[in-house]
């Protein structure tokens, strides 16, 4: 990130302070409270799957067009699950981690060449799955307990028949009773980045700290939020190709994140009831809200935070 800007240091000092009550998130029990119901009752059926031979370029375009954060990879005929690709894998490929070695080493930095490799080359093969006979609690165990954003559902022949995500759990659990507010479950003093930070640096930060989003601040003021989906959309929408001249990955990822941040900035406050913010996330299909107080960023609340709070009481 940009170390030569004195405003950044000031912002970081502010953001290292804890919230107004100087307390961390509420601790929850390690098991759900006996929730009944089959996982298929909340899952999405008729899942779009793509073959492992599809190019990375076409896979990312599919995810962007459909608004997916994860895409099961399956045999074209049988729909037998072979792997999965997630938005975090795309960030990894763009410069965040090991998958970037495909670009840097095998293709000597040639982005155009690397993105036409097959999905097989960057997909996760050992996929954690659910069975059609599993319960909602089993989905909670994986999504909350193992921090997976979504889980494919397979039948006895390992054919993909559905998928359940944090969003699906949130819709199901938002009717649960709770007296908690945003400040009880949010993450305090989030790691931040800056508008002129490059896509490459943000990708590295997301991969290193296992984040899907980072608040963006400028002169102590919340500028926006950059998400893994923004980086994926930069590729999947074709924007990455419109300004390309050399095709080198360094050119592709040198752009400042201010140029790819999407949507209007929406925030919440620490005193808001978690049911209210859950409804907003569902209605607006937003995965996280920055939490502000007196126009200053003090935390973040995500789908994961809400699912955990509502499920593990």
C-alpha positions as CSV (number, residue, x, y, z in Angstrom):
1,X,0.0,0.0,0.0
2,X,1.0,3.7,-0.2
3,X,3.5,4.2,2.7
4,X,4.4,7.8,1.7
5,X,1.0,9.4,2.6
6,X,0.9,10.8,6.1
7,X,-2.9,10.7,6.0
8,X,-2.8,7.0,5.8
9,X,-0.9,6.7,9.1
10,X,-3.4,9.0,10.8
11,X,-6.3,6.9,9.5
12,X,-4.6,3.7,10.6
13,X,-4.1,5.1,14.2
14,X,-7.8,5.9,14.3
15,X,-8.9,2.5,13.0
16,X,-6.8,0.6,15.5
17,X,-8.9,1.9,18.3
18,X,-11.6,-0.4,19.6
19,X,-15.3,0.5,19.5
20,X,-17.0,2.9,21.9
21,X,-17.5,0.3,24.6
22,X,-14.0,-1.2,24.1
23,X,-15.3,-4.8,23.7
24,X,-15.0,-7.5,21.2
25,X,-17.7,-9.7,19.6
26,X,-20.1,-11.6,21.8
27,X,-19.0,-15.2,22.3
28,X,-21.4,-17.9,21.1
29,X,-21.9,-21.6,21.8
30,X,-20.2,-24.0,19.4
31,X,-23.3,-25.8,18.3
32,X,-26.6,-24.6,16.9
33,X,-29.7,-24.7,18.9
34,X,-31.4,-27.8,17.5
35,X,-32.8,-26.5,14.3
36,X,-34.9,-28.9,12.3
37,X,-35.4,-29.1,8.5
38,X,-33.7,-30.5,5.5
39,X,-31.0,-28.4,3.9
40,X,-32.8,-28.7,0.5
41,X,-35.6,-26.6,1.9
42,X,-33.4,-23.6,1.9
43,X,-30.9,-24.5,-0.9
44,X,-30.9,-23.3,-4.5
45,X,-31.7,-26.1,-6.9
46,X,-31.1,-26.3,-10.7
47,X,-27.5,-25.2,-10.1
48,X,-25.5,-23.9,-13.0
49,X,-22.4,-26.1,-13.3
50,X,-19.6,-25.8,-15.9
51,X,-17.1,-28.4,-17.1
52,X,-13.5,-28.4,-16.0
53,X,-12.4,-27.8,-19.6
54,X,-14.1,-24.4,-19.7
55,X,-11.5,-21.5,-19.9
56,X,-10.9,-19.3,-16.9
57,X,-12.1,-16.4,-18.9
58,X,-15.4,-18.0,-19.7
59,X,-15.8,-19.2,-16.1
60,X,-15.3,-15.7,-14.7
61,X,-17.7,-14.3,-17.3
62,X,-20.3,-16.8,-16.3
63,X,-19.9,-15.9,-12.6
64,X,-20.1,-12.2,-13.3
65,X,-23.2,-12.5,-15.6
66,X,-25.1,-14.7,-13.1
67,X,-24.0,-12.8,-10.0
68,X,-22.3,-15.9,-8.4
69,X,-19.5,-15.9,-5.9
70,X,-18.9,-19.6,-6.4
71,X,-19.3,-22.0,-9.3
72,X,-19.4,-25.8,-9.1
73,X,-17.3,-27.6,-11.7
74,X,-18.9,-30.9,-12.9
75,X,-18.8,-33.3,-15.8
76,X,-20.9,-32.0,-18.7
77,X,-23.0,-35.1,-19.0
78,X,-23.4,-36.6,-15.6
79,X,-23.0,-33.4,-13.5
80,X,-20.7,-35.4,-11.2
81,X,-18.9,-32.9,-9.0
82,X,-15.2,-32.4,-9.9
83,X,-14.3,-29.2,-8.1
84,X,-15.4,-25.6,-7.4
85,X,-14.1,-22.1,-8.2
86,X,-14.9,-19.1,-6.0
87,X,-14.5,-15.4,-6.2
88,X,-11.5,-15.7,-3.9
89,X,-9.8,-18.1,-6.3
90,X,-10.1,-15.4,-9.0
91,X,-8.5,-12.8,-6.7
92,X,-5.8,-15.4,-6.0
93,X,-5.3,-15.8,-9.8
94,X,-5.1,-12.0,-10.3
95,X,-2.2,-11.7,-8.0
96,X,-3.2,-12.7,-4.5
97,X,-1.5,-16.1,-4.1
98,X,-0.5,-19.5,-5.4
99,X,-2.9,-19.5,-8.4
100,X,-1.1,-16.4,-9.7
101,X,1.9,-18.6,-10.3
102,X,0.0,-19.9,-13.4
103,X,0.3,-16.4,-14.8
104,X,3.7,-15.4,-13.5
105,X,5.6,-18.6,-14.1
106,X,3.9,-20.8,-16.7
107,X,2.9,-17.9,-18.9
108,X,5.7,-15.5,-18.0
109,X,3.2,-12.8,-17.0
110,X,1.1,-13.0,-20.1
111,X,-2.4,-12.5,-18.8
112,X,-4.2,-13.1,-22.1
113,X,-2.5,-16.5,-22.4
114,X,-3.1,-17.5,-18.8
115,X,-6.8,-16.6,-18.7
116,X,-7.4,-19.0,-21.5
117,X,-6.2,-22.0,-19.5
118,X,-8.9,-24.3,-18.3
119,X,-10.7,-24.0,-15.0
120,X,-9.2,-27.3,-14.0
121,X,-5.9,-25.4,-13.5
122,X,-7.1,-23.2,-10.7
123,X,-10.2,-25.0,-9.3
124,X,-10.3,-26.6,-5.8
125,X,-10.7,-30.3,-6.2
126,X,-11.4,-31.6,-2.7
127,X,-14.7,-29.9,-2.2
128,X,-16.6,-30.0,1.1
129,X,-20.2,-31.1,0.3
130,X,-23.5,-31.8,1.8
131,X,-25.9,-34.6,1.0
132,X,-29.6,-34.2,0.1
133,X,-30.5,-35.9,3.4
134,X,-28.5,-33.4,5.6
135,X,-30.2,-30.9,7.8
136,X,-29.8,-27.1,8.0
137,X,-27.6,-27.6,11.1
138,X,-25.2,-29.5,8.9
139,X,-24.9,-26.5,6.6
140,X,-24.3,-24.3,9.6
141,X,-21.5,-26.6,10.8
142,X,-19.7,-26.1,7.5
143,X,-20.5,-22.5,6.6
144,X,-20.0,-21.1,10.1
145,X,-17.7,-23.8,11.8
146,X,-15.4,-24.1,8.8
147,X,-15.9,-20.7,7.3
148,X,-17.1,-21.8,3.8
149,X,-19.2,-19.2,2.0
150,X,-21.2,-21.9,0.2
151,X,-21.5,-25.7,-0.1
152,X,-22.6,-27.8,-3.0
153,X,-25.2,-30.4,-2.3
154,X,-24.8,-33.8,-4.0
155,X,-26.8,-37.0,-4.3
156,X,-25.6,-40.6,-3.7
157,X,-23.9,-40.6,-7.1
158,X,-22.0,-37.3,-6.4
159,X,-24.2,-35.4,-8.9
160,X,-24.7,-31.7,-8.1
161,X,-28.3,-31.1,-7.1
162,X,-28.1,-27.9,-5.2
163,X,-26.0,-25.4,-3.3
164,X,-26.5,-23.6,0.0
165,X,-24.7,-20.3,0.9
166,X,-24.4,-17.8,3.7
167,X,-27.1,-15.8,2.0
168,X,-29.5,-18.8,2.0
169,X,-28.8,-19.4,5.7
170,X,-29.3,-15.7,6.5
171,X,-32.7,-15.8,4.8
172,X,-33.7,-18.8,6.8
173,X,-32.3,-17.6,10.2
174,X,-33.4,-14.0,10.0
175,X,-36.7,-15.0,11.8
176,X,-34.7,-16.3,14.8
177,X,-35.2,-14.3,18.0
178,X,-32.3,-12.2,19.3
179,X,-31.7,-9.1,21.3
180,X,-28.3,-8.4,19.7
181,X,-27.3,-5.2,18.0
182,X,-24.7,-4.6,15.3
183,X,-22.0,-3.6,17.8
184,X,-22.5,-7.0,19.6
185,X,-21.4,-9.0,16.5
186,X,-19.4,-6.8,14.2
187,X,-15.7,-6.9,13.7
188,X,-13.9,-3.8,15.2
189,X,-11.0,-1.9,13.7
190,X,-11.1,-3.5,10.3
191,X,-8.0,-3.6,8.1
192,X,-8.4,-0.9,5.4
193,X,-7.0,0.1,2.1
194,X,-6.8,3.3,0.1
195,X,-8.3,4.6,-3.2
196,X,-5.0,4.7,-5.1
197,X,-3.9,1.3,-4.0
198,X,-3.4,-1.1,-7.0
199,X,-5.6,-4.1,-7.8
200,X,-2.5,-6.2,-7.4
201,X,-1.8,-5.0,-3.8
202,X,-5.4,-5.4,-2.7
203,X,-5.5,-8.9,-4.2
204,X,-2.4,-9.8,-2.1
205,X,-4.0,-8.3,1.0
206,X,-7.3,-10.2,0.5
207,X,-5.5,-13.5,-0.1
208,X,-3.1,-13.0,2.9
209,X,-5.8,-12.2,5.4
210,X,-8.6,-14.3,3.8
211,X,-10.9,-11.3,3.3
212,X,-13.5,-10.9,0.6
213,X,-13.8,-7.2,1.1
214,X,-11.8,-4.2,2.5
215,X,-13.1,-0.7,3.5
216,X,-11.4,2.0,1.5
217,X,-10.5,5.2,3.4
218,X,-9.1,8.6,2.3
219,X,-8.0,11.3,4.8
220,X,-9.8,9.5,7.7
221,X,-13.1,9.4,5.7
222,X,-14.7,6.2,4.4
223,X,-14.4,6.4,0.6
224,X,-16.0,3.1,-0.3
225,X,-15.6,-0.7,-0.1
226,X,-13.6,-2.9,-2.4
227,X,-14.8,-6.5,-2.8
228,X,-13.5,-9.7,-4.3
229,X,-16.5,-9.5,-6.6
230,X,-15.4,-6.0,-7.9
231,X,-12.1,-7.6,-8.9
232,X,-13.8,-10.5,-10.5
233,X,-16.2,-8.2,-12.4
234,X,-13.3,-6.2,-13.7
235,X,-12.3,-9.3,-15.6
236,X,-15.8,-10.9,-16.2
237,X,-17.3,-7.7,-17.6
238,X,-14.5,-7.4,-20.2
239,X,-13.3,-4.1,-18.7
240,X,-9.9,-5.6,-18.2
241,X,-9.5,-6.0,-22.0
242,X,-10.7,-2.5,-23.0
243,X,-7.7,-0.7,-21.7
244,X,-5.1,-3.4,-22.3
245,X,-2.1,-2.6,-24.5
246,X,0.6,-5.1,-23.8
247,X,-1.4,-8.0,-22.2
248,X,1.1,-8.2,-19.3
249,X,-0.4,-9.0,-16.0
250,X,1.4,-6.1,-14.3
251,X,-0.4,-3.7,-16.7
252,X,-3.8,-5.3,-15.9
253,X,-3.4,-5.2,-12.1
254,X,-1.7,-1.8,-11.8
255,X,-5.0,0.2,-12.0
256,X,-6.0,1.9,-8.8
257,X,-9.0,0.3,-7.0
258,X,-10.9,3.6,-7.1
259,X,-11.5,2.8,-10.8
260,X,-13.3,-0.5,-10.2
261,X,-15.2,0.0,-6.9
262,X,-18.9,-0.5,-7.8
263,X,-22.2,0.7,-6.4
264,X,-23.3,3.4,-3.9
265,X,-21.6,3.2,-0.5
266,X,-24.1,1.9,2.1
267,X,-23.3,1.9,5.8
268,X,-24.9,1.0,9.1
269,X,-24.6,2.1,12.7
270,X,-23.6,0.1,15.8
271,X,-27.0,0.5,17.6
272,X,-29.0,-1.1,14.8
273,X,-30.8,-4.4,15.6
274,X,-29.3,-7.3,13.8
275,X,-32.6,-8.4,12.4
276,X,-33.0,-5.0,10.7
277,X,-29.6,-5.2,9.1
278,X,-30.2,-8.8,8.1
279,X,-33.3,-7.7,6.2
280,X,-31.3,-5.0,4.5
281,X,-28.6,-7.4,3.4
282,X,-31.3,-9.8,2.0
283,X,-33.3,-7.1,0.2
284,X,-30.3,-5.3,-1.2
285,X,-28.2,-8.5,-1.7
286,X,-25.2,-6.9,0.0
287,X,-22.7,-9.2,1.7
288,X,-21.4,-6.6,4.3
289,X,-21.9,-3.1,5.7
290,X,-19.2,-0.8,7.0
291,X,-20.2,0.4,10.5
292,X,-19.8,4.1,11.1
293,X,-20.1,6.4,14.1
294,X,-19.9,10.2,13.8
295,X,-18.9,9.7,10.2
296,X,-16.0,7.5,11.1
297,X,-15.5,3.9,10.3
298,X,-15.4,1.7,13.5
299,X,-16.1,-1.8,12.1
300,X,-17.6,-4.2,9.6
301,X,-20.6,-6.5,9.8
302,X,-20.9,-9.3,7.3
303,X,-23.3,-12.1,6.3
304,X,-21.0,-14.5,8.2
305,X,-21.3,-12.4,11.4
306,X,-25.1,-12.4,11.2
307,X,-25.4,-16.1,10.4
308,X,-23.1,-16.9,13.3
309,X,-25.0,-14.7,15.7
310,X,-28.4,-16.1,14.7
311,X,-27.4,-19.7,14.5
312,X,-24.9,-20.3,17.3
313,X,-26.7,-19.0,20.4
